[in-house]
Structure formats: C-alpha cells, structure tokens
Amino acid sequence: MGRSATLPKRTSQNKPVDTCARYLLNNAKDLKYDDYLKTGFPIATGVIEGACRHLIKDRME
C-alpha cells in the first residue's frame, strides 16, 4: 500500500493511503491478530460489528 502511494501520478487522493500506511507501520508491533485470535480476544470493533448487524438485517428484510 505504501509503495503504491509512492509511485508516479501522485494526487491528493494518495493522502489517505499514506496516512493508513504510516499508521500500520507505526503500530505493526500491536497488530498481531493471529496471536490475539489464538488467545480468544475479539478483533472487531463495536462500530464494525454494528455496521455488519445492520447490513445483514437490511439484506434479510
């Protein structure tokens, strides 16, 4: 993701990609989802779970 943001044809649309890539690089030591899942910790946030619940409900109705 970060590499693609550094390729030619950069635009203002690259800023969110740069921000996301920087966040992931800066927090890589905390992003060990495989370890968290093995331990039984949830990895989704309430916001994501809520959005999924509403989306599924809307689709099923």
PyMOL Python script that loads the backbone (N, CA, C, O; Angstrom):
from pymol import cmd

cmd.read_pdbstr("""\
ATOM      1  N   MET A   1       0.832  -1.174   0.000  1.00  0.00           N
ATOM      2  CA  MET A   1       0.000   0.000   0.000  1.00  0.00           C
ATOM      3  C   MET A   1       0.885   1.249   0.000  1.00  0.00           C
ATOM      4  O   MET A   1       0.683   2.163  -0.800  1.00  0.00           O
ATOM      5  N   GLY A   2       1.849   1.278   0.888  1.00  0.00           N
ATOM      6  CA  GLY A   2       2.740   2.431   0.941  1.00  0.00           C
ATOM      7  C   GLY A   2       3.553   2.580  -0.323  1.00  0.00           C
ATOM      8  O   GLY A   2       3.787   3.694  -0.791  1.00  0.00           O
ATOM      9  N   ARG A   3       3.985   1.461  -0.878  1.00  0.00           N
ATOM     10  CA  ARG A   3       4.787   1.514  -2.102  1.00  0.00           C
ATOM     11  C   ARG A   3       3.959   2.055  -3.258  1.00  0.00           C
ATOM     12  O   ARG A   3       4.451   2.865  -4.043  1.00  0.00           O
ATOM     13  N   SER A   4       2.711   1.620  -3.373  1.00  0.00           N
ATOM     14  CA  SER A   4       1.888   2.097  -4.477  1.00  0.00           C
ATOM     15  C   SER A   4       1.609   3.586  -4.341  1.00  0.00           C
ATOM     16  O   SER A   4       1.413   4.272  -5.344  1.00  0.00           O
ATOM     17  N   ALA A   5       1.590   4.092  -3.122  1.00  0.00           N
ATOM     18  CA  ALA A   5       1.361   5.517  -2.920  1.00  0.00           C
ATOM     19  C   ALA A   5       2.576   6.350  -3.294  1.00  0.00           C
ATOM     20  O   ALA A   5       2.463   7.564  -3.461  1.00  0.00           O
ATOM     21  N   THR A   6       3.739   5.714  -3.429  1.00  0.00           N
ATOM     22  CA  THR A   6       4.940   6.463  -3.784  1.00  0.00           C
ATOM     23  C   THR A   6       5.254   6.408  -5.272  1.00  0.00           C
ATOM     24  O   THR A   6       6.220   7.020  -5.728  1.00  0.00           O
ATOM     25  N   LEU A   7       4.453   5.684  -6.020  1.00  0.00           N
ATOM     26  CA  LEU A   7       4.676   5.605  -7.455  1.00  0.00           C
ATOM     27  C   LEU A   7       4.283   6.910  -8.128  1.00  0.00           C
ATOM     28  O   LEU A   7       3.572   7.717  -7.530  1.00  0.00           O
ATOM     29  N   PRO A   8       4.736   7.137  -9.376  1.00  0.00           N
ATOM     30  CA  PRO A   8       4.357   8.355 -10.088  1.00  0.00           C
ATOM     31  C   PRO A   8       2.837   8.508 -10.179  1.00  0.00           C
ATOM     32  O   PRO A   8       2.092   7.579  -9.867  1.00  0.00           O
ATOM     33  N   LYS A   9       2.402   9.648 -10.594  1.00  0.00           N
ATOM     34  CA  LYS A   9       0.981  10.002 -10.710  1.00  0.00           C
ATOM     35  C   LYS A   9       0.344  10.183  -9.344  1.00  0.00           C
ATOM     36  O   LYS A   9      -0.819   9.833  -9.143  1.00  0.00           O
ATOM     37  N   ARG A  10       1.104  10.727  -8.406  1.00  0.00           N
ATOM     38  CA  ARG A  10       0.549  11.011  -7.085  1.00  0.00           C
ATOM     39  C   ARG A  10      -0.450  12.149  -7.188  1.00  0.00           C
ATOM     40  O   ARG A  10      -0.240  13.117  -7.920  1.00  0.00           O
ATOM     41  N   THR A  11      -1.526  12.020  -6.454  1.00  0.00           N
ATOM     42  CA  THR A  11      -2.546  13.057  -6.417  1.00  0.00           C
ATOM     43  C   THR A  11      -2.922  13.299  -4.959  1.00  0.00           C
ATOM     44  O   THR A  11      -2.382  12.666  -4.052  1.00  0.00           O
ATOM     45  N   SER A  12      -3.839  14.207  -4.753  1.00  0.00           N
ATOM     46  CA  SER A  12      -4.306  14.465  -3.383  1.00  0.00           C
ATOM     47  C   SER A  12      -5.036  13.251  -2.826  1.00  0.00           C
ATOM     48  O   SER A  12      -5.225  13.146  -1.614  1.00  0.00           O
ATOM     49  N   GLN A  13      -5.449  12.333  -3.698  1.00  0.00           N
ATOM     50  CA  GLN A  13      -6.134  11.135  -3.238  1.00  0.00           C
ATOM     51  C   GLN A  13      -5.169  10.160  -2.563  1.00  0.00           C
ATOM     52  O   GLN A  13      -5.611   9.207  -1.921  1.00  0.00           O
ATOM     53  N   ASN A  14      -3.878  10.379  -2.697  1.00  0.00           N
ATOM     54  CA  ASN A  14      -2.895   9.499  -2.064  1.00  0.00           C
ATOM     55  C   ASN A  14      -2.770   9.754  -0.567  1.00  0.00           C
ATOM     56  O   ASN A  14      -2.273   8.895   0.161  1.00  0.00           O
ATOM     57  N   LYS A  15      -3.207  10.905  -0.098  1.00  0.00           N
ATOM     58  CA  LYS A  15      -3.020  11.246   1.314  1.00  0.00           C
ATOM     59  C   LYS A  15      -3.658  10.207   2.250  1.00  0.00           C
ATOM     60  O   LYS A  15      -3.000   9.800   3.207  1.00  0.00           O
ATOM     61  N   PRO A  16      -4.899   9.758   2.026  1.00  0.00           N
ATOM     62  CA  PRO A  16      -5.452   8.732   2.925  1.00  0.00           C
ATOM     63  C   PRO A  16      -4.646   7.432   2.910  1.00  0.00           C
ATOM     64  O   PRO A  16      -4.515   6.774   3.942  1.00  0.00           O
ATOM     65  N   VAL A  17      -4.112   7.064   1.760  1.00  0.00           N
ATOM     66  CA  VAL A  17      -3.305   5.850   1.671  1.00  0.00           C
ATOM     67  C   VAL A  17      -2.018   6.034   2.469  1.00  0.00           C
ATOM     68  O   VAL A  17      -1.598   5.136   3.199  1.00  0.00           O
ATOM     69  N   ASP A  18      -1.403   7.190   2.326  1.00  0.00           N
ATOM     70  CA  ASP A  18      -0.183   7.491   3.083  1.00  0.00           C
ATOM     71  C   ASP A  18      -0.458   7.447   4.586  1.00  0.00           C
ATOM     72  O   ASP A  18       0.330   6.890   5.350  1.00  0.00           O
ATOM     73  N   THR A  19      -1.571   8.034   5.002  1.00  0.00           N
ATOM     74  CA  THR A  19      -1.933   8.064   6.415  1.00  0.00           C
ATOM     75  C   THR A  19      -2.143   6.649   6.949  1.00  0.00           C
ATOM     76  O   THR A  19      -1.666   6.308   8.032  1.00  0.00           O
ATOM     77  N   CYS A  20      -2.851   5.838   6.190  1.00  0.00           N
ATOM     78  CA  CYS A  20      -3.109   4.459   6.603  1.00  0.00           C
ATOM     79  C   CYS A  20      -1.819   3.651   6.664  1.00  0.00           C
ATOM     80  O   CYS A  20      -1.587   2.920   7.627  1.00  0.00           O
ATOM     81  N   ALA A  21      -0.981   3.780   5.644  1.00  0.00           N
ATOM     82  CA  ALA A  21       0.288   3.045   5.615  1.00  0.00           C
ATOM     83  C   ALA A  21       1.168   3.449   6.794  1.00  0.00           C
ATOM     84  O   ALA A  21       1.787   2.593   7.426  1.00  0.00           O
ATOM     85  N   ARG A  22       1.228   4.735   7.093  1.00  0.00           N
ATOM     86  CA  ARG A  22       2.034   5.219   8.217  1.00  0.00           C
ATOM     87  C   ARG A  22       1.496   4.651   9.536  1.00  0.00           C
ATOM     88  O   ARG A  22       2.275   4.240  10.396  1.00  0.00           O
ATOM     89  N   TYR A  23       0.173   4.627   9.698  1.00  0.00           N
ATOM     90  CA  TYR A  23      -0.433   4.065  10.910  1.00  0.00           C
ATOM     91  C   TYR A  23      -0.052   2.595  11.068  1.00  0.00           C
ATOM     92  O   TYR A  23       0.355   2.169  12.149  1.00  0.00           O
ATOM     93  N   LEU A  24      -0.183   1.821   9.991  1.00  0.00           N
ATOM     94  CA  LEU A  24       0.137   0.396  10.061  1.00  0.00           C
ATOM     95  C   LEU A  24       1.602   0.160  10.378  1.00  0.00           C
ATOM     96  O   LEU A  24       1.932  -0.724  11.169  1.00  0.00           O
ATOM     97  N   LEU A  25       2.481   0.939   9.771  1.00  0.00           N
ATOM     98  CA  LEU A  25       3.917   0.797  10.051  1.00  0.00           C
ATOM     99  C   LEU A  25       4.242   1.180  11.492  1.00  0.00           C
ATOM    100  O   LEU A  25       5.024   0.499  12.156  1.00  0.00           O
ATOM    101  N   ASN A  26       3.649   2.255  11.969  1.00  0.00           N
ATOM    102  CA  ASN A  26       3.932   2.715  13.329  1.00  0.00           C
ATOM    103  C   ASN A  26       3.357   1.792  14.396  1.00  0.00           C
ATOM    104  O   ASN A  26       3.848   1.776  15.525  1.00  0.00           O
ATOM    105  N   ASN A  27       2.327   1.027  14.060  1.00  0.00           N
ATOM    106  CA  ASN A  27       1.662   0.178  15.047  1.00  0.00           C
ATOM    107  C   ASN A  27       1.804  -1.310  14.743  1.00  0.00           C
ATOM    108  O   ASN A  27       1.059  -2.123  15.289  1.00  0.00           O
ATOM    109  N   ALA A  28       2.739  -1.673  13.892  1.00  0.00           N
ATOM    110  CA  ALA A  28       2.906  -3.077  13.484  1.00  0.00           C
ATOM    111  C   ALA A  28       3.124  -3.997  14.682  1.00  0.00           C
ATOM    112  O   ALA A  28       2.660  -5.137  14.678  1.00  0.00           O
ATOM    113  N   LYS A  29       3.827  -3.513  15.707  1.00  0.00           N
ATOM    114  CA  LYS A  29       4.096  -4.357  16.876  1.00  0.00           C
ATOM    115  C   LYS A  29       2.820  -4.719  17.630  1.00  0.00           C
ATOM    116  O   LYS A  29       2.796  -5.719  18.348  1.00  0.00           O
ATOM    117  N   ASP A  30       1.761  -3.926  17.482  1.00  0.00           N
ATOM    118  CA  ASP A  30       0.498  -4.183  18.174  1.00  0.00           C
ATOM    119  C   ASP A  30      -0.521  -4.917  17.309  1.00  0.00           C
ATOM    120  O   ASP A  30      -1.589  -5.284  17.798  1.00  0.00           O
ATOM    121  N   LEU A  31      -0.214  -5.136  16.046  1.00  0.00           N
ATOM    122  CA  LEU A  31      -1.170  -5.729  15.108  1.00  0.00           C
ATOM    123  C   LEU A  31      -0.875  -7.209  14.905  1.00  0.00           C
ATOM    124  O   LEU A  31      -0.539  -7.639  13.802  1.00  0.00           O
ATOM    125  N   LYS A  32      -1.000  -7.962  15.947  1.00  0.00           N
ATOM    126  CA  LYS A  32      -0.713  -9.403  15.902  1.00  0.00           C
ATOM    127  C   LYS A  32      -2.026 -10.161  16.030  1.00  0.00           C
ATOM    128  O   LYS A  32      -2.264 -10.868  17.009  1.00  0.00           O
ATOM    129  N   TYR A  33      -2.871  -9.997  15.018  1.00  0.00           N
ATOM    130  CA  TYR A  33      -4.216 -10.570  15.085  1.00  0.00           C
ATOM    131  C   TYR A  33      -4.207 -12.084  15.239  1.00  0.00           C
ATOM    132  O   TYR A  33      -5.075 -12.633  15.918  1.00  0.00           O
ATOM    133  N   ASP A  34      -3.258 -12.766  14.631  1.00  0.00           N
ATOM    134  CA  ASP A  34      -3.206 -14.221  14.774  1.00  0.00           C
ATOM    135  C   ASP A  34      -2.988 -14.614  16.231  1.00  0.00           C
ATOM    136  O   ASP A  34      -3.605 -15.563  16.714  1.00  0.00           O
ATOM    137  N   ASP A  35      -2.116 -13.895  16.934  1.00  0.00           N
ATOM    138  CA  ASP A  35      -1.888 -14.177  18.354  1.00  0.00           C
ATOM    139  C   ASP A  35      -3.133 -13.858  19.178  1.00  0.00           C
ATOM    140  O   ASP A  35      -3.487 -14.609  20.088  1.00  0.00           O
ATOM    141  N   TYR A  36      -3.795 -12.752  18.863  1.00  0.00           N
ATOM    142  CA  TYR A  36      -4.992 -12.354  19.595  1.00  0.00           C
ATOM    143  C   TYR A  36      -6.112 -13.376  19.409  1.00  0.00           C
ATOM    144  O   TYR A  36      -6.817 -13.704  20.363  1.00  0.00           O
ATOM    145  N   LEU A  37      -6.278 -13.876  18.193  1.00  0.00           N
ATOM    146  CA  LEU A  37      -7.318 -14.872  17.934  1.00  0.00           C
ATOM    147  C   LEU A  37      -7.028 -16.173  18.676  1.00  0.00           C
ATOM    148  O   LEU A  37      -7.944 -16.792  19.218  1.00  0.00           O
ATOM    149  N   LYS A  38      -5.762 -16.595  18.706  1.00  0.00           N
ATOM    150  CA  LYS A  38      -5.390 -17.813  19.435  1.00  0.00           C
ATOM    151  C   LYS A  38      -5.711 -17.684  20.920  1.00  0.00           C
ATOM    152  O   LYS A  38      -6.077 -18.660  21.575  1.00  0.00           O
ATOM    153  N   THR A  39      -5.569 -16.468  21.440  1.00  0.00           N
ATOM    154  CA  THR A  39      -5.833 -16.215  22.843  1.00  0.00           C
ATOM    155  C   THR A  39      -7.327 -16.086  23.124  1.00  0.00           C
ATOM    156  O   THR A  39      -7.760 -16.151  24.275  1.00  0.00           O
ATOM    157  N   GLY A  40      -8.110 -15.902  22.056  1.00  0.00           N
ATOM    158  CA  GLY A  40      -9.557 -15.771  22.213  1.00  0.00           C
ATOM    159  C   GLY A  40     -10.040 -14.338  22.300  1.00  0.00           C
ATOM    160  O   GLY A  40     -11.207 -14.089  22.600  1.00  0.00           O
ATOM    161  N   PHE A  41      -9.142 -13.389  22.036  1.00  0.00           N
ATOM    162  CA  PHE A  41      -9.547 -11.982  22.068  1.00  0.00           C
ATOM    163  C   PHE A  41     -10.341 -11.631  20.816  1.00  0.00           C
ATOM    164  O   PHE A  41     -10.030 -12.124  19.731  1.00  0.00           O
ATOM    165  N   PRO A  42     -11.362 -10.784  20.949  1.00  0.00           N
ATOM    166  CA  PRO A  42     -12.074 -10.324  19.748  1.00  0.00           C
ATOM    167  C   PRO A  42     -11.219  -9.305  19.003  1.00  0.00           C
ATOM    168  O   PRO A  42     -10.475  -8.551  19.630  1.00  0.00           O
ATOM    169  N   ILE A  43     -11.313  -9.271  17.694  1.00  0.00           N
ATOM    170  CA  ILE A  43     -10.516  -8.304  16.938  1.00  0.00           C
ATOM    171  C   ILE A  43     -11.370  -7.275  16.220  1.00  0.00           C
ATOM    172  O   ILE A  43     -10.826  -6.356  15.608  1.00  0.00           O
ATOM    173  N   ALA A  44     -12.682  -7.398  16.276  1.00  0.00           N
ATOM    174  CA  ALA A  44     -13.556  -6.425  15.628  1.00  0.00           C
ATOM    175  C   ALA A  44     -13.930  -5.329  16.620  1.00  0.00           C
ATOM    176  O   ALA A  44     -13.911  -5.539  17.832  1.00  0.00           O
ATOM    177  N   THR A  45     -14.262  -4.178  16.098  1.00  0.00           N
ATOM    178  CA  THR A  45     -14.712  -3.088  16.955  1.00  0.00           C
ATOM    179  C   THR A  45     -16.228  -3.069  16.979  1.00  0.00           C
ATOM    180  O   THR A  45     -16.876  -3.647  16.107  1.00  0.00           O
ATOM    181  N   GLY A  46     -16.780  -2.420  17.955  1.00  0.00           N
ATOM    182  CA  GLY A  46     -18.224  -2.294  18.062  1.00  0.00           C
ATOM    183  C   GLY A  46     -18.834  -1.621  16.851  1.00  0.00           C
ATOM    184  O   GLY A  46     -19.932  -1.974  16.422  1.00  0.00           O
ATOM    185  N   VAL A  47     -18.124  -0.653  16.301  1.00  0.00           N
ATOM    186  CA  VAL A  47     -18.624   0.057  15.125  1.00  0.00           C
ATOM    187  C   VAL A  47     -18.757  -0.899  13.947  1.00  0.00           C
ATOM    188  O   VAL A  47     -19.769  -0.883  13.246  1.00  0.00           O
ATOM    189  N   ILE A  48     -17.758  -1.719  13.729  1.00  0.00           N
ATOM    190  CA  ILE A  48     -17.789  -2.677  12.623  1.00  0.00           C
ATOM    191  C   ILE A  48     -18.881  -3.713  12.854  1.00  0.00           C
ATOM    192  O   ILE A  48     -19.638  -4.040  11.940  1.00  0.00           O
ATOM    193  N   GLU A  49     -18.959  -4.223  14.069  1.00  0.00           N
ATOM    194  CA  GLU A  49     -19.978  -5.219  14.376  1.00  0.00           C
ATOM    195  C   GLU A  49     -21.375  -4.642  14.189  1.00  0.00           C
ATOM    196  O   GLU A  49     -22.261  -5.313  13.661  1.00  0.00           O
ATOM    197  N   GLY A  50     -21.571  -3.408  14.618  1.00  0.00           N
ATOM    198  CA  GLY A  50     -22.872  -2.758  14.461  1.00  0.00           C
ATOM    199  C   GLY A  50     -23.229  -2.560  12.995  1.00  0.00           C
ATOM    200  O   GLY A  50     -24.369  -2.788  12.591  1.00  0.00           O
ATOM    201  N   ALA A  51     -22.252  -2.135  12.203  1.00  0.00           N
ATOM    202  CA  ALA A  51     -22.500  -1.937  10.772  1.00  0.00           C
ATOM    203  C   ALA A  51     -22.852  -3.253  10.100  1.00  0.00           C
ATOM    204  O   ALA A  51     -23.757  -3.299   9.266  1.00  0.00           O
ATOM    205  N   CYS A  52     -22.150  -4.323  10.451  1.00  0.00           N
ATOM    206  CA  CYS A  52     -22.443  -5.637   9.874  1.00  0.00           C
ATOM    207  C   CYS A  52     -23.838  -6.096  10.270  1.00  0.00           C
ATOM    208  O   CYS A  52     -24.580  -6.634   9.448  1.00  0.00           O
ATOM    209  N   ARG A  53     -24.188  -5.883  11.527  1.00  0.00           N
ATOM    210  CA  ARG A  53     -25.507  -6.302  12.004  1.00  0.00           C
ATOM    211  C   ARG A  53     -26.604  -5.592  11.226  1.00  0.00           C
ATOM    212  O   ARG A  53     -27.574  -6.221  10.804  1.00  0.00           O
ATOM    213  N   HIS A  54     -26.456  -4.272  11.033  1.00  0.00           N
ATOM    214  CA  HIS A  54     -27.466  -3.512  10.299  1.00  0.00           C
ATOM    215  C   HIS A  54     -27.496  -3.901   8.823  1.00  0.00           C
ATOM    216  O   HIS A  54     -28.571  -3.990   8.230  1.00  0.00           O
ATOM    217  N   LEU A  55     -26.353  -4.129   8.239  1.00  0.00           N
ATOM    218  CA  LEU A  55     -26.296  -4.525   6.839  1.00  0.00           C
ATOM    219  C   LEU A  55     -26.989  -5.881   6.625  1.00  0.00           C
ATOM    220  O   LEU A  55     -27.774  -6.048   5.692  1.00  0.00           O
ATOM    221  N   ILE A  56     -26.689  -6.818   7.485  1.00  0.00           N
ATOM    222  CA  ILE A  56     -27.309  -8.144   7.366  1.00  0.00           C
ATOM    223  C   ILE A  56     -28.820  -8.039   7.588  1.00  0.00           C
ATOM    224  O   ILE A  56     -29.608  -8.652   6.867  1.00  0.00           O
ATOM    225  N   LYS A  57     -29.209  -7.260   8.591  1.00  0.00           N
ATOM    226  CA  LYS A  57     -30.637  -7.088   8.864  1.00  0.00           C
ATOM    227  C   LYS A  57     -31.339  -6.487   7.648  1.00  0.00           C
ATOM    228  O   LYS A  57     -32.404  -6.956   7.247  1.00  0.00           O
ATOM    229  N   ASP A  58     -30.741  -5.447   7.060  1.00  0.00           N
ATOM    230  CA  ASP A  58     -31.338  -4.809   5.876  1.00  0.00           C
ATOM    231  C   ASP A  58     -31.446  -5.787   4.719  1.00  0.00           C
ATOM    232  O   ASP A  58     -32.454  -5.802   4.013  1.00  0.00           O
ATOM    233  N   ARG A  59     -30.429  -6.598   4.518  1.00  0.00           N
ATOM    234  CA  ARG A  59     -30.435  -7.569   3.404  1.00  0.00           C
ATOM    235  C   ARG A  59     -31.459  -8.655   3.617  1.00  0.00           C
ATOM    236  O   ARG A  59     -32.094  -9.113   2.667  1.00  0.00           O
ATOM    237  N   MET A  60     -31.630  -9.077   4.877  1.00  0.00           N
ATOM    238  CA  MET A  60     -32.545 -10.174   5.171  1.00  0.00           C
ATOM    239  C   MET A  60     -34.003  -9.726   5.121  1.00  0.00           C
ATOM    240  O   MET A  60     -34.894 -10.546   4.894  1.00  0.00           O
ATOM    241  N   GLU A  61     -34.252  -8.452   5.327  1.00  0.00           N
ATOM    242  CA  GLU A  61     -35.639  -7.951   5.289  1.00  0.00           C
ATOM    243  C   GLU A  61     -36.016  -7.714   3.898  1.00  0.00           C
ATOM    244  O   GLU A  61     -37.140  -7.291   3.627  1.00  0.00           O
TER     245      GLU A  61
END
""", "prot")
cmd.dss("prot")
cmd.show_as("cartoon", "prot")
cmd.util.cbc("prot")
cmd.orient("prot")
